[in-house]
């Protein structure tokens, strides 16, 4: 019985998700360091609606005594591991479940934090907003990658379920496999007809 085929992610998916995860690490690391050193040192206005200090020093900036920035940093480090080229190419099925689940949890947290900023603190942190946008885009790219891999859409090499094939230049391996499959199917049709 042939195994189901799934698509390996294309290079743009791997590089984009890893880049977004690393960006999230950088942003959350900066917010974590300033939280523990000097929250007023953030390169951000501290008056009016844009007020990073008000957001990062508010009672809402911690969950059960743990700084939200540190939670974000731990999330970003985990997402970096999950979006590394090795994780994308791994045959471990739990990674294909963990990536969208954890990035989705990050997106849900973003909506909560934006609510807190707008309706509880009455201020917005530009650095936090950068993390929020990065998180939402990362979640979207991971969902798009999952859909593309599941549907067999172009952009990755066809591989047996649980294994990921090598991708040739510009991702041509998947298209060549598809062309060979179509050619074999046509040959079979001609033999039956003749």
C-alpha positions in Angstrom: 0.0 0.0 0.0 1.6 3.3 -1.1 2.1 5.9 1.6 0.4 9.3 1.5 2.5 12.0 0.1 3.0 15.4 1.7 5.0 18.4 0.6 8.2 19.6 2.1 8.1 23.3 2.8 9.7 25.6 0.3 12.7 27.6 1.0 10.7 30.8 1.4 8.6 29.3 4.1 11.6 28.0 6.0 13.5 31.3 5.7 10.5 33.5 6.4 9.3 31.6 9.5 12.8 31.4 10.9 13.5 35.1 10.2 10.2 36.1 11.9 11.0 33.9 14.9 14.5 35.4 15.2 13.0 38.9 14.9 10.6 38.0 17.8 13.6 36.8 19.8 15.4 40.1 19.3 12.4 42.2 20.1 11.4 40.2 23.2 15.0 40.0 24.4 15.2 43.8 24.3 11.9 44.1 26.2 13.0 41.5 28.8 16.4 43.2 29.4 14.8 46.6 29.8 12.2 45.1 32.1 14.9 43.8 34.4 17.3 46.8 34.1 15.5 50.1 33.4 12.0 50.1 31.9 12.2 53.8 31.2 15.2 53.3 28.9 13.0 51.9 26.1 13.5 53.8 22.9 9.9 54.9 22.7 7.9 58.0 23.6 6.6 58.1 27.1 3.7 60.6 26.8 0.3 60.3 25.2 -1.2 57.2 23.7 2.2 55.8 22.7 3.9 55.2 26.0 6.1 52.1 26.3 7.0 52.9 29.9 3.3 52.9 31.0 2.7 49.6 29.3 5.9 47.8 30.4 5.6 48.9 34.1 1.9 48.5 34.5 0.4 45.8 36.7 -0.6 44.1 33.5 3.0 43.6 32.4 3.3 40.5 34.6 1.3 37.3 34.7 1.5 35.5 38.0 4.6 37.4 38.8 6.3 36.5 35.5 7.1 39.4 33.1 5.1 39.2 29.9 8.3 40.1 28.1 10.0 37.0 29.5 7.0 34.8 28.5 7.3 36.3 25.0 11.0 35.6 24.9 10.5 31.9 25.9 7.8 31.7 23.3 10.0 33.2 20.6 12.9 30.9 21.4 10.6 27.9 21.2 9.2 29.1 17.8 12.8 29.6 16.6 13.4 25.9 17.3 10.1 24.8 15.7 10.8 26.9 12.6 14.5 25.9 12.1 15.3 24.1 8.9 15.9 20.9 10.9 12.5 21.0 12.5 10.7 21.7 9.1 12.5 18.7 7.6 12.0 16.4 10.5 9.7 13.4 10.1 8.4 13.9 13.7 4.7 14.5 13.3 4.4 16.3 16.6 6.3 19.2 15.1 3.7 19.7 12.4 1.1 19.9 15.2 3.2 22.0 17.6 4.1 24.7 15.1 0.6 26.0 14.4 -0.6 25.3 17.9 2.1 27.3 19.6 2.0 30.1 17.0 -1.8 30.2 17.4 -1.4 30.5 21.1 0.9 33.4 20.5 -1.7 35.0 18.3 -4.4 34.6 20.9 -2.0 36.2 23.5 -1.5 39.1 21.1 -5.3 39.8 21.1 -5.4 39.7 24.9 -2.4 42.0 25.2 -3.7 44.5 22.6 -7.0 44.6 24.6 -5.0 45.3 27.8 -3.0 48.1 26.1 -6.1 49.8 24.6 -8.7 49.3 27.4 -6.8 48.8 30.6 -3.5 50.7 30.4 -4.7 53.3 27.8 -1.4 53.3 26.1 0.4 51.5 23.3 4.0 50.2 23.3 5.7 50.4 19.9 8.1 47.6 20.8 5.2 45.4 21.9 3.3 46.3 18.7 6.3 45.1 16.7 6.2 41.8 18.6 2.4 41.6 18.0 2.7 42.1 14.3 5.6 39.6 14.0 3.5 37.0 15.9 0.5 37.4 13.7 2.4 37.3 10.5 4.3 34.2 11.7 1.1 32.5 12.5 -0.3 33.3 9.1 2.8 32.0 7.3 2.7 28.8 9.3 -1.0 28.3 8.5 -0.2 28.9 4.8 2.7 26.5 4.9 0.5 23.8 6.5 -2.2 24.3 3.9 0.3 24.2 1.1 2.0 21.1 2.4 -1.3 19.3 3.0 -2.8 20.1 -0.4 0.3 19.4 -2.4 0.5 22.9 -3.8 3.6 23.9 -5.7 6.5 25.1 -3.6 8.0 22.0 -2.1 9.3 18.6 -3.1 7.0 15.6 -2.9 8.0 13.1 -0.3 6.5 10.1 1.3 4.6 10.8 4.5 7.0 11.3 7.3 10.0 11.9 5.1 11.0 15.0 3.3 12.8 14.8 0.0 15.7 17.0 -1.2 14.6 20.0 -3.2 16.5 20.8 -6.3 17.3 24.3 -7.4 14.3 26.6 -7.2 12.2 23.8 -5.8 12.1 21.9 -9.2 12.2 18.4 -7.7 8.5 18.5 -6.8 7.5 19.6 -10.3 9.7 17.0 -11.9 8.2 14.2 -9.8 4.7 15.4 -10.7 5.6 15.4 -14.4 7.0 11.9 -14.2 3.8 10.7 -12.4 1.7 12.3 -15.1 3.8 10.8 -17.9 3.6 7.3 -16.4 -0.2 7.7 -16.0 -0.5 8.7 -19.7 1.6 5.7 -20.8 -0.6 3.4 -18.8 -3.7 4.9 -20.5 -2.2 4.4 -24.0 -1.3 0.8 -23.3 -4.8 0.0 -22.1 -6.4 1.8 -25.1 -4.1 0.0 -27.7 
